[in-house]
């Protein structure tokens, strides 16, 4: 059996698969996010370890004794700062924390960052957060010995090794993304050296073995190989079989992602498209990223006093957008705006606007943000002909129909099963343990394809134009 561990923002998920990649068992443990100030988002790294212990205990010693390989996935960009004893110096600053916007802008003004990393320095990336800590928490900075990404802190617990993979490291603003190596000049720009960084491996390579203490506690065989793994989106791509040029998926999770695999490295930072290493050797990918997808729907559900599932289940077949327009920028936005300060808005509300109309407007707002990502990807020369939908939001057929119609591409819905980041991590664990290649990352069986609605296409185009006009007024180019 093979184990995938996915350290998400709201929880840690463990997935066991067999030799045939069929899911055998799944367990999860919740995680809380702290927001002590506006724009801040933090998590206690100790909570990740407790969550890991909880899911391993729930899977049971008998199952874990049969594990032959492990893969890791996780939320990207988090600044996990450790001292000389590898103890956290402060809460981890998460991917959706925008406090370091000034530091990010200063780094981005240095042409070396875009030239070497192939990306804008976004406030959510790791390097500007470390610069913020150096300016605002000098005692922490003086004690800093090591910087790890969230899933790699989990790896340190499991193996005792400080290692990261190329796909996750590409989101730090310290990686030479074309060369797949740390950049000494960029590290020096934040007063760091390679000694502060984890060793780098490819996602399908072995990064270390399970510590004997984990066998004593949970039955995981000591020395079991742990793969390099991947950032959550790269791992999801492995899970859904998006590993070759021309393949793409849309992820409707806390954030929203439009992900396209590429075999070559062709960055275009000005578009605010992310160009990162894939979790497989010699491959890259491009992403348009929005910061609030299901996060926006859950925000509205809390206000409405109902569950997101109930709100979306009551919508029926796809309708033409109404007068209400929603901008989903609850905590800034990445693609294509790169604006940490912009905030969400409603426009076009009227007496007839009811709860269902607002729900549709929220789904449409996220959909139009993804359409903006599609346009940004197209500007780099990346073409998307169809999408596979993953993430919790993909359970809403209404939302998938809106995406298909607004983007003008078919959206494939996988058959029942788990094909997300934890599954991709398990596949990477299998690759590391057996030497298997990318051919095992086959796409899932498709239960249904949602085609664009030709009758509603013009109505969605008109509504998107209203959306663009509203965001332009809020964030002039």
Protein Blocks (a to p, Z undefined) as FASTA:
>chain_A
ZZdddddfkbccdddddfkopafbdcddddddddfbghiacddfklmmmmmmmmmmmnop
klmmmpcbdcddddehiacdddfkopafbdcddfklcklmmmmmmmmmpmklmmmnopac
dfkbmklmmmmmmmmmmmlmmmpmbdcdfklmmmmmmnopacddfklmmmnopacfknop
acfklmmmnopafklpccdddfkbcfbdcdfklmmmnopaghiacdebjafklmmmmmno
pabghiacddddfbdcdddddfbdcddfknopacdddfbehiacdddddfblklmmmmmm
mmnopafklmmmmnopaddddfbdcdfbfnopfbfnlpakbccddehiafklcfklmmmm
mmmmmmmmmmmmmmmmmmnopacfbdcdedjklmpmklmmmmmmmnopacddddeddfbf
klmmmmmmmmmmnopafklmccdddfbdcdddfklmmmmmmmmmmmmmmmmmmmcZZ
